[in-house]
Amino acid sequence: MVSLYEQKEGSDKNDRTEPTNCYGETKPSNPETHLIPLILQVPNGQREHISVFGTDYPTKDGTCIRDYIHVIDLAQAHILAVKYLMAGNESNIFNLGNGVGFTVREVIEMAEKVTGQSIKVVETESREGDPAVLIASSEKAKNVLGWKPKHNSLKEIIQTAWNWHQSHPNGYRNI
């Protein structure tokens, strides 16, 4: 993340990081590949259903577990990263995440609660290479930058994303 600010200075192309699953909204993906925006396209009328890839993972409900980070926490990390660089520190790489994982089914269920709408689910085969669990450790960001996520409630993450999707149903094309 810090290296994002040094890219203009010609730093090594490998000096970069990206947050794990940031919500509520960052750069657009075309086609969309992130779970929460895909789920929210169903109650927004832009998608008929959400596909769940695999229900046989060794998790509590058989679906993948992923870590999500709120966009406000990501912004705070960027502020701290700029301060870190301005203090004369060298480029560094930090993982940013909530440190807590949620299953795909938990995310869908919370999206139904937040939106007040039923979300049609189609279960399909697991995708080759999808790990059962991906949870980021932000320990280095905590120790070096003094950063830790403050908005780690799945409900708050989805509510923020839902608010954005309602006000921008076509994404960044509305801005």
N, CA, C and O of each residue as an XYZ file, in Angstrom:
700
protein
N       0.814     -1.183      0.000
C       0.000      0.000      0.000
C       0.862      1.253      0.000
O       0.579      2.204     -0.729
N       1.902      1.259      0.804
C       2.777      2.423      0.830
C       3.363      2.660     -0.551
O       3.511      3.806     -0.976
N       3.695      1.597     -1.246
C       4.339      1.742     -2.544
C       3.441      2.392     -3.575
O       3.940      2.897     -4.581
N       2.143      2.397     -3.363
C       1.251      3.087     -4.287
C       1.662      4.543     -4.420
O       1.510      5.139     -5.487
N       2.182      5.117     -3.347
C       2.576      6.513     -3.352
C       3.973      6.708     -3.920
O       4.366      7.830     -4.238
N       4.721      5.621     -4.048
C       6.071      5.732     -4.584
C       6.150      5.338     -6.045
O       7.205      5.505     -6.657
N       5.086      4.825     -6.625
C       5.137      4.374     -8.004
C       5.529      5.499     -8.952
O       6.194      5.252     -9.958
N       5.138      6.701     -8.654
C       5.506      7.838     -9.494
C       7.002      8.114     -9.417
O       7.569      8.735    -10.316
N       7.637      7.657     -8.354
C       9.064      7.890     -8.164
C       9.904      6.769     -8.759
O      11.128      6.783     -8.630
N       9.261      5.788     -9.415
C      10.005      4.736    -10.092
C      10.437      3.599     -9.199
O      11.442      2.947     -9.484
N       9.714      3.338     -8.132
C      10.099      2.232     -7.267
C       9.856      0.903     -7.968
O       9.183      0.843     -8.997
N      10.396     -0.131     -7.412
C      10.282     -1.476     -7.972
C       8.821     -1.838     -8.178
O       7.981     -1.589     -7.313
N       8.523     -2.429     -9.332
C       7.137     -2.773     -9.644
C       6.576     -3.815     -8.694
O       5.359     -3.982     -8.613
N       7.447     -4.524     -7.968
C       6.972     -5.522     -7.019
C       6.656     -4.922     -5.654
O       6.095     -5.602     -4.796
N       7.005     -3.674     -5.448
C       6.697     -3.002     -4.187
C       5.270     -2.474     -4.226
O       5.038     -1.298     -4.508
N       4.335     -3.338     -3.947
C       2.945     -2.878     -3.955
C       2.114     -3.825     -3.111
O       2.495     -4.970     -2.871
N       0.998     -3.335     -2.675
C       0.029     -4.194     -2.015
C      -1.349     -3.726     -2.394
O      -1.540     -2.592     -2.832
N      -2.283     -4.590     -2.225
C      -3.676     -4.240     -2.425
C      -4.457     -4.807     -1.260
O      -4.086     -5.849     -0.719
N      -5.525     -4.149     -0.865
C      -6.314     -4.647      0.245
C      -7.072     -5.901     -0.153
O      -7.328     -6.146     -1.332
N      -7.424     -6.691      0.854
C      -8.275     -7.835      0.596
C      -9.715     -7.378      0.624
O     -10.176     -6.863      1.642
N     -10.431     -7.552     -0.458
C     -11.875     -7.335     -0.515
C     -12.343     -6.072      0.195
O     -12.957     -6.153      1.258
N     -12.068     -4.937     -0.363
C     -12.437     -3.657      0.228
C     -13.869     -3.277     -0.105
O     -14.282     -3.371     -1.260
N     -14.632     -2.847      0.898
C     -16.010     -2.408      0.702
C     -16.258     -1.222      1.570
O     -15.697     -1.206      2.665
N     -16.988     -0.273      1.241
C     -17.750      0.017      0.195
C     -17.467      0.861     -0.927
O     -18.391      1.670     -1.015
N     -16.754      1.015     -1.678
C     -16.410      0.809     -3.058
C     -15.073      1.387     -3.381
O     -14.664      2.419     -2.851
N     -14.399      0.698     -4.264
C     -13.081      1.140     -4.695
C     -13.075      1.157     -6.200
O     -14.058      1.545     -6.831
N     -11.983      0.744     -6.769
C     -11.871      0.748     -8.226
C     -12.896     -0.195     -8.850
O     -13.203     -1.241     -8.278
N     -13.424      0.164    -10.009
C     -14.402     -0.697    -10.664
C     -13.738     -1.927    -11.267
O     -12.583     -1.880    -11.690
N     -14.477     -3.022    -11.301
C     -14.022     -4.239    -11.964
C     -14.989     -4.522    -13.093
O     -16.204     -4.468    -12.905
N     -14.459     -4.822    -14.262
C     -15.328     -5.129    -15.389
C     -14.783     -6.349    -16.098
O     -13.754     -6.237    -16.765
N     -15.411     -7.504    -15.995
C     -16.632     -7.715    -15.231
C     -16.333     -7.777    -13.735
O     -15.208     -8.049    -13.315
N     -17.359     -7.521    -12.956
C     -17.223     -7.537    -11.503
C     -16.827     -8.933    -11.037
O     -17.366     -9.931    -11.515
N     -15.886     -8.998    -10.105
C     -15.437    -10.284     -9.577
C     -15.530    -10.367     -8.061
O     -15.320    -11.441     -7.497
N     -15.835     -9.285     -7.397
C     -15.860     -9.254     -5.936
C     -17.229     -9.667     -5.404
O     -18.266     -9.264     -5.930
N     -17.207    -10.475     -4.355
C     -18.431    -11.100     -3.851
C     -19.510    -10.099     -3.438
O     -20.647    -10.212     -3.898
N     -19.196     -9.144     -2.601
C     -20.243     -8.251     -2.090
C     -20.901     -7.447     -3.209
O     -22.130     -7.390     -3.246
N     -20.156     -6.821     -4.124
C     -20.844     -6.139     -5.231
C     -21.691     -7.090     -6.073
O     -22.788     -6.732     -6.502
N     -21.187     -8.301     -6.309
C     -21.974     -9.272     -7.082
C     -23.278     -9.610     -6.372
O     -24.339     -9.660     -6.995
N     -23.193     -9.840     -5.068
C     -24.401    -10.147     -4.294
C     -25.377     -8.981     -4.368
O     -26.571     -9.192     -4.579
N     -24.893     -7.760     -4.197
C     -25.774     -6.592     -4.157
C     -26.380     -6.254     -5.510
O     -27.350     -5.500     -5.580
N     -25.830     -6.792     -6.574
C     -26.444     -6.602     -7.887
C     -27.766     -7.355     -7.995
O     -28.602     -7.007     -8.830
N     -27.971     -8.377     -7.169
C     -29.238     -9.123     -7.209
C     -30.382     -8.255     -6.676
O     -31.345     -8.035     -7.410
N     -30.329     -7.752     -5.442
C     -31.433     -6.898     -4.983
C     -31.525     -5.571     -5.731
O     -32.569     -4.919     -5.708
N     -30.447     -5.170     -6.389
C     -30.454     -3.938     -7.179
C     -31.050     -4.159     -8.565
O     -31.180     -3.217     -9.346
N     -31.415     -5.416     -8.871
C     -32.060     -5.724    -10.141
C     -31.118     -5.851    -11.325
O     -31.568     -5.861    -12.471
N     -29.827     -5.948    -11.074
C     -28.853     -6.029    -12.160
C     -28.363     -7.448    -12.424
O     -27.641     -7.691    -13.391
N     -28.746     -8.357    -11.586
C     -28.308     -9.744    -11.701
C     -29.449    -10.614    -11.187
O     -30.099    -10.279    -10.196
N     -29.682    -11.720    -11.861
C     -30.785    -12.612    -11.483
C     -30.476    -13.421    -10.226
O     -31.366    -13.676     -9.415
N     -29.227    -13.820    -10.065
C     -28.842    -14.651     -8.929
C     -27.355    -14.472     -8.639
O     -26.616    -13.878     -9.424
N     -26.944    -14.993     -7.507
C     -25.527    -15.045     -7.167
C     -25.103    -16.507     -7.233
O     -25.785    -17.386     -6.705
N     -23.986    -16.756     -7.876
C     -23.450    -18.115     -7.950
C     -22.530    -18.355     -6.762
O     -21.668    -17.533     -6.449
N     -22.725    -19.488     -6.110
C     -21.848    -19.908     -5.021
C     -20.994    -21.040     -5.573
O     -21.501    -22.112     -5.902
N     -19.705    -20.792     -5.670
C     -18.785    -21.761     -6.260
C     -18.251    -22.698     -5.186
O     -17.252    -22.409     -4.527
N     -18.928    -23.814     -5.023
C     -18.491    -24.831     -4.079
C     -19.199    -24.749     -2.745
O     -19.310    -23.687     -2.132
N     -19.677    -25.908     -2.313
C     -20.333    -26.011     -1.003
C     -19.747    -27.177     -0.213
O     -20.351    -27.660      0.746
N     -18.566    -27.621     -0.627
C     -17.947    -28.783      0.010
C     -16.577    -28.463      0.617
O     -15.748    -29.356      0.795
N     -16.348    -27.209      0.927
C     -15.091    -26.815      1.560
C     -15.119    -27.207      3.039
O     -16.198    -27.306      3.623
N     -13.968    -27.429      3.648
C     -13.933    -27.793      5.065
C     -14.129    -26.564      5.967
O     -13.250    -26.195      6.747
N     -15.307    -25.947      5.835
C     -15.674    -24.782      6.645
C     -17.008    -25.082      7.318
O     -17.630    -26.105      7.031
N     -17.448    -24.210      8.200
C     -18.653    -24.499      8.977
C     -19.906    -24.672      8.137
O     -20.822    -25.384      8.549
N     -19.975    -24.033      6.953
C     -21.164    -24.225      6.110
C     -20.820    -24.719      4.707
O     -21.678    -24.755      3.825
N     -19.559    -25.098      4.511
C     -19.148    -25.662      3.232
C     -18.740    -24.652      2.173
O     -18.310    -25.042      1.087
N     -18.866    -23.349      2.469
C     -18.484    -22.327      1.487
C     -17.178    -21.660      1.916
O     -16.782    -21.726      3.079
N     -16.527    -21.025      0.964
C     -15.239    -20.366      1.221
C     -15.368    -19.282      2.280
O     -16.425    -18.672      2.443
N     -14.293    -19.059      2.984
C     -14.200    -17.975      3.964
C     -13.247    -16.925      3.409
O     -12.152    -17.241      2.941
N     -13.686    -15.669      3.469
C     -12.862    -14.557      3.009
C     -12.891    -13.432      4.042
O     -13.807    -13.330      4.858
N     -11.871    -12.605      3.977
C     -11.674    -11.465      4.860
C     -12.074    -10.205      4.094
O     -11.748    -10.073      2.914
N     -12.766     -9.292      4.740
C     -13.205     -8.052      4.095
C     -12.719     -6.865      4.903
O     -12.582     -6.939      6.125
N     -12.461     -5.766      4.204
C     -12.009     -4.540      4.854
C     -12.940     -3.403      4.428
O     -13.307     -3.289      3.258
N     -13.306     -2.581      5.381
C     -14.179     -1.440      5.112
C     -13.370     -0.333      4.445
O     -12.201     -0.127      4.770
N     -13.991      0.368      3.522
C     -13.303      1.416      2.768
C     -12.777      2.526      3.683
O     -11.749      3.128      3.373
N     -13.442      2.808      4.780
C     -12.956      3.837      5.712
C     -11.651      3.383      6.366
O     -10.731      4.182      6.543
N     -11.574      2.097      6.726
C     -10.332      1.572      7.290
C      -9.209      1.614      6.258
O      -8.063      1.914      6.594
N      -9.534      1.317      5.016
C      -8.538      1.385      3.947
C      -8.029      2.818      3.781
O      -6.827      3.043      3.636
N      -8.941      3.773      3.804
C      -8.545      5.180      3.672
C      -7.634      5.589      4.830
O      -6.648      6.297      4.625
N      -7.958      5.149      6.031
C      -7.114      5.465      7.188
C      -5.716      4.870      7.019
O      -4.722      5.504      7.371
N      -5.642      3.661      6.486
C      -4.336      3.037      6.243
C      -3.536      3.845      5.225
O      -2.320      3.981      5.357
N      -4.209      4.376      4.223
C      -3.516      5.196      3.226
C      -2.978      6.484      3.853
O      -1.870      6.914      3.532
N      -3.736      7.084      4.721
C      -3.268      8.295      5.409
C      -2.016      7.984      6.222
O      -1.034      8.724      6.176
N      -2.061      6.885      6.965
C      -0.899      6.496      7.766
C       0.298      6.145      6.880
O       1.444      6.401      7.251
N       0.033      5.564      5.717
C       1.116      5.221      4.791
C       1.799      6.476      4.257
O       3.023      6.515      4.133
N       1.017      7.490      3.943
C       1.597      8.748      3.469
C       2.447      9.371      4.576
O       3.550      9.852      4.316
N       1.944      9.363      5.791
C       2.716      9.901      6.915
C       4.009      9.112      7.114
O       5.056      9.685      7.415
N       3.927      7.815      6.945
C       5.090      6.934      7.060
C       6.159      7.323      6.043
O       7.338      7.424      6.385
N       5.754      7.540      4.806
C       6.703      7.940      3.762
C       7.230      9.350      3.986
O       8.414      9.619      3.779
N       6.350     10.243      4.407
C       6.767     11.631      4.636
C       7.769     11.734      5.787
O       8.537     12.693      5.865
N       7.755     10.741      6.677
C       8.713     10.719      7.786
C      10.071     10.181      7.343
O      10.986     10.039      8.155
N      10.195      9.882      6.048
C      11.479      9.434      5.522
C      11.674      7.932      5.494
O      12.766      7.458      5.181
N      10.653      7.188      5.809
C      10.761      5.731      5.777
C      10.753      5.227      4.343
O      10.209      5.873      3.447
N      11.363      4.067      4.137
C      11.409      3.466      2.808
C      10.105      2.746      2.500
O       9.322      2.419      3.391
N       9.899      2.513      1.220
C       8.723      1.777      0.764
C       8.625      0.447      1.497
O       9.636     -0.174      1.826
N       7.412      0.028      1.743
C       7.177     -1.203      2.476
C       5.926     -1.864      1.942
O       5.159     -1.246      1.203
N       5.719     -3.090      2.303
C       4.535     -3.833      1.875
C       3.757     -4.240      3.112
O       4.319     -4.789      4.060
N       2.450     -3.965      3.097
C       1.582     -4.297      4.217
C       0.336     -5.010      3.714
O      -0.274     -4.599      2.727
N      -0.031     -6.073      4.397
C      -1.330     -6.689      4.152
C      -2.362     -5.910      4.946
O      -2.122     -5.529      6.092
N      -3.503     -5.680      4.336
C      -4.593     -5.005      5.032
C      -5.817     -5.896      4.979
O      -6.241     -6.322      3.904
N      -6.364     -6.166      6.102
C      -7.574     -6.962      6.181
C      -8.174     -6.810      7.557
O      -7.600     -6.181      8.447
N      -9.315     -7.388      7.706
C     -10.058     -7.329      8.940
C      -9.511     -8.320      9.964
O      -9.643     -8.114     11.171
N      -8.894     -9.396      9.472
C      -8.394    -10.433     10.359
C      -9.458    -11.426     10.773
O      -9.183    -12.361     11.526
N     -10.670    -11.230     10.287
C     -11.796    -12.116     10.589
C     -12.413    -12.532      9.267
O     -12.605    -11.707      8.375
N     -12.717    -13.798      9.146
C     -13.315    -14.267      7.905
C     -14.798    -14.554      8.036
O     -15.302    -14.856      9.118
N     -15.477    -14.453      6.912
C     -16.906    -14.761      6.828
C     -17.112    -15.711      5.661
O     -16.468    -15.572      4.621
N     -18.008    -16.678      5.829
C     -18.290    -17.590      4.727
C     -19.143    -16.880      3.683
O     -19.782    -15.865      3.958
N     -19.136    -17.439      2.484
C     -19.961    -16.883      1.407
C     -21.422    -16.860      1.844
O     -22.124    -15.877      1.609
N     -21.879    -17.923      2.471
C     -23.284    -17.958      2.927
C     -23.562    -16.889      3.978
O     -24.631    -16.278      3.960
N     -22.628    -16.651      4.888
C     -22.821    -15.599      5.892
C     -22.943    -14.232      5.228
O     -23.758    -13.408      5.644
N     -22.143    -13.991      4.206
C     -22.196    -12.711      3.501
C     -23.543    -12.560      2.796
O     -24.148    -11.490      2.838
N     -24.007    -13.613      2.156
C     -25.310    -13.560      1.473
C     -26.432    -13.330      2.479
O     -27.310    -12.499      2.246
N     -26.411    -14.054      3.591
C     -27.453    -13.887      4.618
C     -27.463    -12.467      5.178
O     -28.532    -11.894      5.390
N     -26.288    -11.897      5.420
C     -26.234    -10.524      5.932
C     -26.721     -9.541      4.873
O     -27.387     -8.560      5.203
N     -26.400     -9.788      3.618
C     -26.885     -8.908      2.548
C     -28.407     -8.955      2.473
O     -29.040     -7.935      2.204
N     -28.998    -10.111      2.705
C     -30.463    -10.207      2.724
C     -31.044     -9.390      3.875
O     -32.059     -8.714      3.710
N     -30.401     -9.453      5.036
C     -30.871     -8.666      6.189
C     -30.738     -7.169      5.921
O     -31.663     -6.404      6.193
N     -29.598     -6.753      5.392
C     -29.339     -5.332      5.144
C     -30.284     -4.775      4.090
O     -30.830     -3.684      4.256
N     -30.478     -5.519      3.005
C     -31.306     -5.016      1.901
C     -32.792     -5.268      2.120
O     -33.630     -4.626      1.487
N     -33.122     -6.196      3.010
C     -34.523     -6.554      3.221
C     -35.103     -7.353      2.068
O     -36.322     -7.447      1.924
N     -34.236     -7.926      1.247
C     -34.686     -8.681      0.078
C     -34.064    -10.072      0.070
O     -32.957    -10.282      0.565
N     -34.800    -11.005     -0.499
C     -34.288    -12.351     -0.694
C     -33.323    -12.339     -1.878
O     -33.569    -11.668     -2.880
N     -32.247    -13.070     -1.758
C     -31.240    -13.131     -2.815
C     -31.174    -14.562     -3.324
O     -30.838    -15.486     -2.583
N     -31.498    -14.729     -4.600
C     -31.486    -16.058     -5.206
C     -30.048    -16.551     -5.330
O     -29.166    -15.834     -5.805
N     -29.832    -17.798     -4.891
C     -28.506    -18.408     -4.913
C     -28.534    -19.623     -5.830
O     -29.455    -20.437     -5.767
N     -27.527    -19.739     -6.677
C     -27.335    -20.926     -7.507
C     -25.993    -21.531     -7.110
O     -24.946    -20.902     -7.258
N     -26.041    -22.762     -6.602
C     -24.813    -23.440     -6.197
C     -24.198    -24.140     -7.400
O     -24.888    -24.831     -8.150
N     -22.890    -23.955     -7.577
C     -22.174    -24.561     -8.694
C     -20.923    -25.266     -8.165
O     -20.650    -25.263     -6.964
N     -20.184    -25.859     -9.074
C     -18.955    -26.567     -8.713
C     -17.915    -25.603     -8.141
O     -17.904    -24.413     -8.457
N     -17.058    -26.138     -7.309
C     -15.922    -25.366     -6.808
C     -15.027    -24.989     -7.977
O     -14.927    -25.726     -8.958
N     -14.378    -23.839     -7.865
C     -13.422    -23.425     -8.897
C     -12.039    -23.951     -8.517
O     -11.627    -23.875     -7.360
N     -11.343    -24.475     -9.496
C     -10.005    -24.989     -9.250
C      -9.115    -23.872     -8.714
O      -9.075    -22.769     -9.261
N      -8.413    -24.178     -7.648
C      -7.478    -23.214     -7.079
C      -8.056    -22.307     -6.012
O      -7.304    -21.586     -5.356
N      -9.370    -22.316     -5.816
C      -9.961    -21.481     -4.762
C      -9.639    -22.083     -3.392
O     -10.089    -23.188     -3.089
N      -8.874    -21.380     -2.565
C      -8.604    -21.901     -1.224
C      -9.849    -21.804     -0.348
O     -10.692    -20.930     -0.548
N      -9.954    -22.691      0.604
C     -11.108    -22.696      1.501
C     -11.151    -21.436      2.359
O     -12.227    -20.897      2.618
N      -9.994    -20.968      2.796
C      -9.933    -19.828      3.717
C      -8.836    -18.858      3.278
O      -7.705    -19.263      3.011
N      -9.188    -17.568      3.207
C      -8.216    -16.493      2.978
C      -8.493    -15.383      3.986
O      -9.478    -14.654      3.867
N      -7.626    -15.265      4.962
C      -7.767    -14.226      5.981
C      -6.420    -13.520      6.100
O      -5.391    -14.158      6.323
N      -6.436    -12.211      5.951
C      -5.196    -11.435      5.985
C      -4.731    -11.194      7.413
O      -5.538    -11.055      8.332
N      -3.426    -11.149      7.578
C      -2.841    -10.712      8.836
C      -2.343     -9.284      8.637
O      -1.480     -9.028      7.797
N      -2.886     -8.377      9.403
C      -2.483     -6.969      9.327
C      -1.521     -6.612     10.453
O      -1.350     -5.438     10.782
N      -0.900     -7.616     11.036
C      -0.018     -7.406     12.179
C       1.118     -6.428     11.860
O       1.456     -5.578     12.683
N       1.698     -6.549     10.676
C       2.791     -5.651     10.297
C       2.295     -4.208     10.188
O       2.974     -3.286     10.639
N       1.124     -4.008      9.596
C       0.559     -2.657      9.497
C       0.278     -2.089     10.883
O       0.461     -0.896     11.126
N      -0.166     -2.947     11.781
C      -0.427     -2.513     13.156
C       0.880     -2.104     13.839
O       0.956     -1.051     14.472
N       1.897     -2.942     13.705
C       3.168     -2.682     14.390
C       3.939     -1.509     13.802
O       4.543     -0.738     14.547
N       3.932     -1.361     12.491
C       4.741     -0.329     11.837
C       3.983      0.987     11.677
O       4.524      2.059     11.947
N       2.732      0.898     11.238
C       1.949      2.114     10.969
C       1.045      2.521     12.133
O       0.580      3.659     12.190
N       0.798      1.603     13.051
C      -0.171      1.870     14.109
C      -1.599      1.742     13.618
O      -2.512      2.321     14.206
N      -1.802      0.992     12.548
C      -3.127      0.843     11.927
C      -3.808     -0.425     12.403
O      -3.174     -1.469     12.553
N      -5.083     -0.323     12.634
C      -5.908     -1.512     12.819
C      -7.322     -1.155     12.387
O      -7.759     -0.017     12.558
N      -8.040     -2.129     11.826
C      -9.387     -1.835     11.344
C     -10.335     -1.533     12.503
O     -10.269     -2.161     13.560
N     -11.210     -0.567     12.284
C     -12.194     -0.183     13.299
C     -13.611     -0.541     12.883
O     -14.506     -0.637     13.723
N     -13.812     -0.738     11.597
C     -15.148     -1.015     11.057
C     -15.182     -2.459     10.569
O     -15.190     -2.717      9.366
N     -15.202     -3.402     11.517
C     -15.088     -4.794     11.126
C     -16.381     -5.594     11.227
O     -16.361     -6.820     11.121
N     -17.478     -4.926     11.426
C     -18.768     -5.607     11.455
C     -19.204     -5.904     10.021
O     -19.235     -5.009      9.176
N     -19.539     -7.164      9.754
C     -20.006     -7.527      8.414
C     -21.239     -6.714      8.044
O     -21.396     -6.305      6.894
N     -22.110     -6.483      9.015
C     -23.314     -5.688      8.737
C     -22.937     -4.275      8.285
O     -23.501     -3.768      7.316
N     -21.999     -3.643      8.968
C     -21.586     -2.284      8.601
C     -20.915     -2.261      7.226
O     -21.151     -1.350      6.431
N     -20.087     -3.254      6.952
C     -19.410     -3.330      5.657
C     -20.440     -3.437      4.536
O     -20.356     -2.724      3.535
N     -21.411     -4.333      4.711
C     -22.421     -4.522      3.662
C     -23.360     -3.329      3.590
O     -23.764     -2.936      2.496
N     -23.720     -2.742      4.728
C     -24.602     -1.572      4.713
C     -23.961     -0.420      3.946
O     -24.631      0.248      3.158
N     -22.678     -0.185      4.168
C     -21.975      0.873      3.442
C     -21.957      0.582      1.948
O     -22.213      1.468      1.133
N     -21.654     -0.660      1.591
C     -21.642     -1.040      0.172
C     -23.032     -0.918     -0.428
O     -23.166     -0.450     -1.558
N     -24.074     -1.324      0.298
C     -25.451     -1.242     -0.196
C     -25.853      0.213     -0.419
O     -26.467      0.540     -1.434
N     -25.511      1.078      0.520
C     -25.817      2.503      0.349
C     -25.180      3.030     -0.931
O     -25.810      3.772     -1.684
N     -23.927      2.646     -1.176
C     -23.230      3.103     -2.371
C     -23.887      2.542     -3.624
O     -24.099      3.273     -4.592
N     -24.207      1.266     -3.618
C     -24.819      0.638     -4.795
C     -26.208      1.203     -5.087
O     -26.607      1.297     -6.248
N     -26.934      1.573     -4.059
C     -28.249      2.188     -4.291
C     -28.104      3.566     -4.920
O     -28.884      3.929     -5.800
N     -27.125      4.328     -4.482
C     -26.957      5.677     -5.027
C     -26.168      5.693     -6.334
O     -26.167      6.699     -7.044
N     -25.505      4.597     -6.655
C     -24.717      4.483     -7.893
C     -24.986      3.121     -8.538
O     -24.074      2.299     -8.626
N     -26.209      2.867     -8.988
C     -26.551      1.532     -9.503
C     -25.728      1.103    -10.714
O     -25.595     -0.094    -10.972
N     -25.184      2.037    -11.446
C     -24.330      1.694    -12.587
C     -22.857      1.900    -12.268
O     -22.030      2.019    -13.172
N     -22.539      1.941    -10.997
C     -21.152      2.076    -10.580
C     -20.591      3.441    -10.876
O     -21.275      4.454    -10.728
N     -19.360      3.466    -11.291
C     -18.659      4.723    -11.520
C     -19.148      5.473    -12.742
O     -18.782      6.631    -12.943
N     -19.958      4.844    -13.549
C     -20.510      5.556    -14.712
C     -21.450      6.675    -14.271
O     -21.730      7.586    -15.050
N     -21.943      6.618    -13.027
C     -22.851      7.646    -12.505
C     -22.107      8.841    -11.918
O     -22.726      9.854    -11.595
N     -20.813      8.738    -11.781
C     -20.062      9.795    -11.095
C     -19.558     10.805    -12.103
O     -18.901     11.776    -11.729
